[in-house]
Amino acid sequence: MRLTALDQDIAAGRKYLNERSLQIGHVLPLSEEHFKEYFPERNSFLLYSVRAVDALFAFHSGREKWTPRADFVVVTDSLAGLKEAVGRIEDTAVAQEKLVLRTRIFGYDRKRLQALKALDYKIGASIPGAVSLDGKRFDLHYLYKELGDRYRFNVRRSYASPGLYPVLDVDRSKNQRVKIRGYRKEDRPFLDKAATHLNVIRGIASGVFEGSVPWGPGTYEEWFDKRRVFPIVCEDESIGEPVGILDLSRADPDVMQHVMILGMYVRAEYQGLGVGMLLMDAMKTLAKRLNLSRVMLTVFGGNTPAEKLYVKAGFVECGKLPGWLQEGYINERYMVLQLD
């Protein structure tokens, strides 16, 4: 098979994907914006068998603490095309010293699920009923493959040294008067500052060092304006500042419009004071107003306070995949809250 960078024939790639859009969870032809989100030109490729496209795939390299991990998307009707594409992806991952490859498959796509399992991919987590198609519910499967046995040497990361991400002792806030309210754009500087505290970075698994903002400027506001994210804020009225945020973000696939993904963090000195549970209670009201049937999240193993909070709020574990945080690999637990 012949490999071609997507930017050499974008029209062929879009045509091929639109005829198979259910493989990435869409039921209508994709817009150019959606196409670029799934298949950015710089790391997407076409596989040709003779003159016809046989597979379209993208390789997404992990960043920050996810550097040793990579994710991929493959669209093809051909088992030979799938095998060839996955082989190319694995070679790229090994060349970049990745240790884990991950992808997702919708439960109605049984043929591709079985084909990936035959290529030694394991189902790490399955979210029950997260996919809806033609009046039926299917599970969402997250698959992974560990690549450690492909190396002749131990791959180590210099920043994954013991003690680099210690838990700091923090004085708890006193005499606080907390309330739940909607998000305001002027909250962003306060929330950015809260997110850069080392104890918070450890929990949300973004950034690398204390003081680093874990997202680019303007990104969150853009999502907010496009109604891709729905935030709830907890404010301490005694200081007039937000001290915690919970948001529900849309899962892009059309077949997952009844599902959103939860993200949350609380200012370090307010952790353990009930802010998280207040945000969780407000989230359930918001989720019902948005007509959701599922809310899903991930949490890294060892983040015991967060795990206890999620269980108390009704979330159930659906599996785990290898993740990356602190001193090395830690499982990333997938959890779901069923609302129907």
PyMOL commands that set and color helices and strands:
alter all, ss='L'
color gray80, all
select helices_A, chain A and resi 6-8+10-18+21-24+32-38+41-43+64-66+79-95+110-118+148-150+185-195+198-204+219-225+254-256+268-270+275-289+304-312
alter helices_A, ss='H'
color red, helices_A
select strands_A, chain A and resi 2-5+44-49+52-61+69-75+100-106+122-133+136-146+178-182+229-236+241-250+259-266+294-300+316-325+328-338
alter strands_A, ss='S'
color yellow, strands_A
deselect
rebuild
show_as cartoon
